Amino acid sequence: MKNWFRNIGPGPLVAAAFIGPGTVTVCTLAGVNFGYALLWAMVLSVFATIVLQEMAARLGIIAQKGLSQVIREEVKSPVLRGFSVVLVLSAIVVGNAAYEAGNISGGALGLETLLGHPTVSVFNVELSVIPWILGLLAFILLYLGTYKVLEKVLVGLVILMSLAFLSTAILTKPDVISILKNMLVPQFPDDGILTIVALIGTTVVPYNLFLHASLAKTKWNNKSDIKLARKDTVLAVVLGGIVSMSIIISAAAINIKDVSNAADLALALEPLFGVNAKYFLSVGLFAAGITSAITAPLAAAYVASGCLGWQTDLKSMRFRAVWMFILGLGVVFSSVGFKSIEIIKFAQVANGLLLPIIAGFLLWIMNKTSVLGNFKNSKFQNFLGLIILVITILLGLKVILSVFNLI
């Protein structure tokens, strides 16, 4: 255990990034509306995440470049390169700006369930106080922190979040046999397809591929470190999957259908399983919010810097300007009461549709000898990657067809 902590890498930061308020919300709704039936989708998501994140980490270690920088350098056609850069910037930077209000709001929901809802009046506008506190915490960590500081803080928060959600699930005394069955046997309940895509989209997050490659090159620079990176990725992503499944299991324990977020779930669990269930879930939601409020601006800054050829130093002014803009936007929208639940759900589905494009970029690069030499993808790794790519394309098509009422 001591060795694992010494060799810990970006894996827990990736887990911290995908278990945000969006994940908590989607998993809550999946459990409330479909019980254990969609646990298999989480298992599939964890498998897909491990495969793709391992590729991203390997790229960062061997090439010593971020994914966006490699795309910019390896796409030779000026038209395609321009299209690729615009696509990545719009999907990741603009997308993360949209997510950030949800991250801050989600963390605030957790604290407000425990502390109430303090507000202040500024120019006759009621502003919530807690989002500003969360924003200030994220700002201090990003501005003053080095990679090692961020790593330690986020690992601690991920452990806190994991214990909180696991404790909540255990308190509900779930049916273990039913859980195992639903993890292994796929089901497609009526009206469940959008939730399935949202579960995959909230776990296999495109911006995490960029974040992982950038952080891996910061943490490791030796080819022999790939084994450490693989262990780090598997342990962290599996832990993240267990956390997400714990939320689904907790939500499945109640028979109330008018639950729209995790704060509602925390209050609904209290009369059934005691006040501890509310406290555990609320602490977990706070941790999920603050970790994602840090990693989303960080990922956007890495992506923007790679696409535009800037330095990826945490202390460079351009790098800081990107994350400051996104964090500030999130705090302002959250504090004025901008409702985030529907936006989060929409963004998760959009992420599921966007994923095939980003995964296709990654698979293409992972087969370039000029970038990876002998560490390019094996046939088996390409086989797994193509299976995941086909699944994400089919699910994306199914969403488009369902939106237009064609299925």
Buried (B, 14 or more C-beta within 10 A) or exposed (E): EEEEEEBBBBBBBBBBBBBBBBBBBBBBBBBBBBBBBBBBBBBBBBBBBBBBBBBBBBBBBBBBBBBBBBBBBBBEEEEEBEEBBEBBBEBBBEBBBBBBBBBBBBBBBBBBBEEEEEBEEEEEEEBBBBBBBBBEBBBEBBEEBEBEEBBBBBBEBBEBBBBBBBBBBBBBEBBEEBBEBBBEEBBEEEEBBBBBBBBBBBBBBBBBBBBBBBBBBBBBEEEEBBEBBBBBBBBBBBBBBBBBBBBBBBBBBBEEEEBBBBBBBBBBBBEEBEEEBBBBBBBBBBBBBBBBBBBBBBBBBBBBBBBBEBEBEBEEEBBBEBBBBBBBBBBBBBBBBBEBBEBBBEBBBBBBBBBBBBBBBBBEBBBBEEBBEEBBBEEEBBEBBEEBBEBBBEBBEBBEEBEEEEE
